Amino acid sequence: MASQFPQWADLPVRPVPRGWDNQTFRLGERLSVRLPTAREYALAVDKEHRWLPVLAPQLPLPVPRPVTRGVPAHGYRFDWSVYEWIDGKPASLDRIGDLTGFAKELAAFLVALRRVDPATGPQPGLHNWFRGGPLHVYDPQVRRAVETLDHRIPRDIITEIWQSALTATWDGRPVWFHGDMAPGNLLIRDGVLAAVIDFGTCGVGDPRAMWRSPGRCCPVRAATPSAPGSMSMRRPGPAGGPGPCGRP
């Protein structure tokens, strides 16, 4: 920080809980520093700096605002970002004041995002792990996993389901999607949804890329004998691990 942005060299630096794709630090009271943890994750730096300023004014909730970007130095190998800090904590049942209101706010945000002109937006690629594109890119990986798990899973059923998924096509208009609606990317403040963060896997393409999201970001009823009708927050998997509170 001192070598690239000396104007901020004297600000205190505090780590926040680690995310999956990036390590984030709070810089002073108004800024945050976001460091990709691998080369593939660093591909999102250009995208976020290019597109977040375009998306922000068209969305009903705050999103991260890039301030500037750093370059590799002092043994760190990737481009990195400085953002404005957004106060809030990751979504959880105990932090959401009104579940219905939360759902409506999130739905309004996703609808607004889908209405943004997709004409020149980022197509599926390594920058977002091909979200929004054809499933064929995952075919070798899925089939290797099925072979590895072998008798521990119902291979024939899984293979049939996967083959059916491969034949499904999207013939509609490509749209913008966030790509990772995990609880850690939905910030709650004073009981309401205050911001949506981490656009590292966003892109333009098949909106079904978001179909997995509701069960990850929204409280759902747990249909179990021990807790009929109780509420639970599903834990996101490694590919969308919960992010630190307030991170961009």
Disulfide bonds with the S-S distance in Angstrom:
none
